Amino acid sequence: MFQFIVDTLLRTAELSLVALGLSLVYGLVRFANIAHMQYAMVGAFLTAAALKMGMPFPLAVLFSALVCGILAVLLHHWVFQRLIGAGAANAMIGSLAVSMVIMALMLGVEGSSPVSYKLAIGSNWQWGSLRVSSDECWSLATTLVIILVFNVLLFFTPQGRSIRALASNRELAAASGLNANAIVHTVNMISGMLAAVGGSLIAMNGSAYINQGNDLMLPVLAAAILGGLGNPMGAILGALLIAVTETLVTNINWGWLYGEEMVFMPTTWINAASFVMLLLALLLRPYGLFNREVRRV
């Protein structure tokens, strides 16, 4: 039971930061940026490159986050801002094209082989059947701190109130003197940084690889939709629900159904299980489980 809780929290941490950034941007520009998941992949490789240059891991992650934040701002300013004028559907299709271009460029630069961070081997702790590593604890703690800081910034600062005002009513916010373009660019910077940190933390417990963004795409979109697109904090709860579903699929022993000692579902069913849950949720709540928060923000 405790191992199930830990595995769920670790998977939630993997999805939360990327889903948070995706939902945050959607609240302002009203289109789901498919390329957002590739920022996580680029961030993971940038962190690996910074580590090779001799940077300590925290500084390497910060460097990666800043570069990906700037990348997100530039892509929004030069590409997505123009596509949004032609409609949300065109912008979403365009973001898919940008996603493929980013993957192709990274494939040409880094190749198809996974890149390990080669960090010092951390401690592994075991209490009965519960097993957890120091790297996993560090990743979970970092994600929690970032979410708490983000929550404070969004709900208890003038900048956060400006973001929420713009998400709620763009015309009224502009009439009140808010600089909409500056706020949107700032939010894109933050979302790109969140994605890069999320991708780097995932790679810390595994490796950086080209398909990392594609592997994140389905569960992150599901988490953001479950939480109500445009509701950043709802996206975190959506990530938790997706993590619970995925962990159940891989952890439940179905041997009692087949008269066998141990029978587990194949890991290839993970995404299918997540989307079954998403489908059921949307049948009951078409705008997500926390759509009221979307309207309020």
C-alpha positions in Angstrom: 0.0 0.0 0.0 2.8 2.5 0.9 4.7 1.6 -2.2 1.5 2.3 -4.3 1.2 5.7 -2.6 4.9 6.5 -3.2 4.7 5.4 -6.9 1.6 7.5 -7.4 3.2 10.6 -5.9 6.3 10.1 -8.0 4.3 9.8 -11.2 2.2 12.8 -10.2 5.5 14.8 -9.8 6.6 13.7 -13.3 3.4 15.1 -14.9 2.5 18.0 -12.7 5.0 20.7 -13.8 4.5 20.1 -17.5 0.7 19.9 -17.1 0.8 23.1 -15.0 2.6 25.1 -17.6 0.3 23.8 -20.4 -2.9 24.7 -18.5 -1.5 28.1 -17.5 -0.8 29.2 -21.1 -4.2 27.8 -22.3 -5.9 30.1 -19.7 -4.6 33.1 -21.6 -4.3 32.1 -25.3 -7.1 29.5 -25.4 -5.3 26.8 -27.4 -3.5 23.6 -26.4 0.1 24.0 -27.3 1.3 20.5 -28.4 4.8 21.7 -28.7 4.8 22.4 -24.9 5.7 18.8 -24.2 8.8 19.1 -26.4 10.1 21.9 -24.1 10.4 19.2 -21.4 12.5 17.0 -23.8 14.7 20.0 -24.9 15.1 20.9 -21.2 16.3 17.4 -20.3 19.0 17.5 -23.0 20.0 21.0 -22.1 20.5 19.9 -18.5 22.6 17.0 -19.7 24.7 19.4 -21.9 25.2 21.8 -18.9 26.3 18.9 -16.7 28.9 17.9 -19.3 30.2 21.5 -19.2 30.8 21.0 -15.5 27.8 22.8 -13.9 26.4 21.4 -10.7 23.0 19.8 -11.2 20.8 22.6 -9.7 22.6 25.2 -11.8 22.3 23.0 -14.9 18.5 22.8 -14.4 18.3 26.5 -13.9 20.3 27.1 -17.1 18.0 24.7 -19.0 14.9 26.3 -17.6 16.0 29.8 -18.7 16.8 28.7 -22.2 13.5 26.8 -22.6 11.6 29.8 -21.2 13.2 32.1 -23.8 12.4 29.4 -26.5 8.8 29.3 -25.4 8.5 33.2 -25.6 10.2 33.4 -29.0 8.0 30.6 -30.5 4.9 32.3 -29.1 5.9 35.7 -30.4 7.0 34.6 -33.9 4.7 31.6 -34.6 1.8 30.9 -32.3 0.7 34.5 -31.9 0.1 34.7 -35.6 -1.6 31.3 -35.8 -4.0 32.2 -33.0 -5.4 34.9 -35.2 -6.5 32.3 -37.7 -8.3 30.3 -35.0 -7.5 27.9 -32.2 -7.7 24.8 -34.4 -5.0 26.3 -36.8 -2.8 27.2 -33.8 -3.1 23.7 -32.4 -2.2 22.1 -35.7 0.7 24.6 -36.1 1.9 23.6 -32.6 2.0 20.0 -33.7 4.1 21.0 -36.7 6.5 23.0 -34.4 6.7 19.9 -32.2 7.8 17.7 -35.1 10.4 20.4 -36.2 11.8 20.5 -32.6 12.1 16.7 -32.5 13.8 16.6 -35.9 16.3 19.3 -34.9 17.1 17.6 -31.6 17.5 14.3 -33.3 20.0 15.8 -35.7 21.9 17.4 -32.8 21.8 14.7 -30.1 21.1 11.5 -32.1 18.6 8.8 -31.2 20.5 7.4 -28.2 19.4 8.2 -24.6 21.6 10.4 -22.6 22.3 9.7 -18.9 23.1 12.4 -16.5 25.8 10.3 -14.8 25.1 11.8 -11.4 26.6 10.4 -8.2 24.7 7.3 -7.2 22.2 8.3 -4.5 21.1 6.3 -1.5 18.3 3.7 -1.6 16.1 3.2 1.4 13.9 0.2 2.2 11.3 -0.2 4.9 9.6 -3.5 4.5 8.2 -3.7 1.0 8.6 0.1 0.5 11.6 1.1 -1.6 12.6 4.7 -2.5 15.8 6.4 -3.6 17.2 9.7 -2.6 16.9 11.0 -6.2 13.2 10.2 -6.2 12.7 12.0 -2.8 14.7 15.0 -4.2 12.6 15.1 -7.3 9.3 14.9 -5.3 10.4 17.6 -2.9 11.5 20.0 -5.6 8.2 19.6 -7.5 6.3 20.3 -4.3 8.3 23.4 -3.5 7.8 24.7 -7.0 4.1 24.1 -6.9 3.8 25.9 -3.5 5.8 28.9 -4.8 3.7 29.0 -8.0 0.5 28.9 -5.9 1.7 31.9 -3.8 2.7 33.9 -6.9 -0.6 33.2 -8.7 -3.0 33.9 -5.8 -1.1 36.3 -3.5 0.8 38.7 -5.7 -0.2 41.6 -8.0 1.4 39.8 -11.0 -0.7 36.7 -10.2 -3.9 38.8 -10.0 -3.0 40.3 -13.4 -2.7 36.9 -14.9 -6.0 35.7 -13.4 -7.7 38.9 -14.5 -6.5 38.5 -18.1 -7.5 34.9 -18.1 -11.0 35.8 -16.9 -11.8 38.7 -19.2 -9.1 39.8 -21.7 -11.1 42.9 -22.9 -11.9 44.2 -19.5 -8.3 43.6 -18.3 -6.9 45.5 -21.3 -9.4 48.3 -20.6 -8.1 48.4 -17.0 -4.6 49.2 -18.3 -3.0 45.8 -18.2 -0.4 45.0 -20.8 -1.8 41.8 -22.2 1.1 41.0 -24.5 3.7 41.4 -21.7 1.6 39.2 -19.4 1.2 36.5 -22.1 5.0 36.5 -22.8 5.7 36.3 -19.1 3.4 33.4 -18.7 5.0 31.6 -21.7 8.4 32.2 -20.1 7.2 30.6 -16.8 5.5 27.7 -18.6 8.6 26.9 -20.6 10.7 27.0 -17.5 8.3 24.7 -15.7 8.4 22.2 -18.6 12.2 22.2 -18.7 12.4 21.6 -14.9 9.8 18.8 -15.2 11.7 17.1 -18.1 15.0 17.4 -16.3 13.7 15.8 -13.1 12.2 13.0 -15.1 15.5 12.4 -16.9 17.4 12.5 -13.6 15.6 9.3 -12.6 16.0 7.8 -16.1 17.6 9.4 -19.1 17.0 12.1 -21.6 15.7 10.7 -24.9 14.1 12.1 -28.1 10.6 10.6 -27.6 10.3 12.0 -24.1 8.0 14.7 -25.2 5.8 12.3 -27.2 5.6 10.0 -24.2 4.4 12.9 -22.0 1.9 14.2 -24.5 -1.0 11.9 -23.8 -0.9 11.8 -20.0 -0.2 15.5 -19.7 -3.0 16.5 -22.0 -5.3 14.1 -20.1 -4.2 15.7 -16.8 -4.8 19.2 -18.1 -8.2 18.3 -19.5 -9.3 16.5 -16.4 -8.3 19.5 -14.3 -10.2 21.9 -16.6 -8.1 23.5 -19.3 -7.0 26.9 -18.1 -7.0 25.9 -14.4 -3.3 25.5 -13.4 -4.0 24.0 -10.0 -6.7 21.8 -11.4 -4.0 20.3 -13.8 -2.1 19.1 -10.7 -5.1 17.3 -9.4 -5.7 15.9 -12.9 -2.1 14.7 -12.9 -2.8 13.0 -9.5 -5.8 11.2 -11.0 -3.9 10.1 -14.0 -1.0 8.9 -11.8 -3.4 6.8 -9.6 -4.9 5.2 -12.7 -1.5 4.4 -14.3 -0.2 3.0 -11.0 -3.2 0.8 -10.5 -2.8 -0.6 -14.0 0.8 -1.7 -13.3 0.5 -2.6 -9.6 -2.7 -4.6 -9.2 -2.2 -8.4 -9.3 -5.0 -9.9 -11.3 -3.9 -13.5 -10.7 -7.0 -14.3 -8.7 -9.1 -13.9 -11.9 -7.0 -16.4 -13.8 -6.1 -18.8 -11.0 -2.4 -17.8 -11.3 -0.1 -16.6 -8.6 0.9 -13.4 -10.4 -0.8 -11.7 -13.4 -0.2 -8.0 -14.2 -1.4 -5.8 -17.0 1.2 -4.9 -19.7 2.6 -1.5 -19.4 1.4 -0.7 -22.9 -2.1 -0.4 -21.4 -1.1 2.6 -19.3 -2.2 5.3 -21.7 -5.4 3.4 -22.6 -6.4 3.2 -18.9 -5.7 6.9 -18.5 -7.9 7.8 -21.4 -10.7 5.5 -20.3 -10.7 7.5 -17.1 -10.6 10.8 -19.0 -13.5 9.7 -21.2 -15.6 8.7 -18.2 -14.8 12.0 -16.5 -15.7 14.1 -19.6 -19.0 12.2 -20.1 -20.0 13.4 -16.6 -18.2 16.8 -16.6 -17.6 17.9 -20.3 -15.4 20.8 -19.2 -13.3 19.0 -16.8 -13.7 18.1 -13.1 -12.8 21.6 -11.9 -14.5 23.7 -14.6 -15.9 26.1 -12.0 -12.3 27.1 -11.2 -11.7 27.8 -14.8 -14.6 30.3 -14.9 -13.6 32.0 -11.7 -10.0 32.4 -12.7 
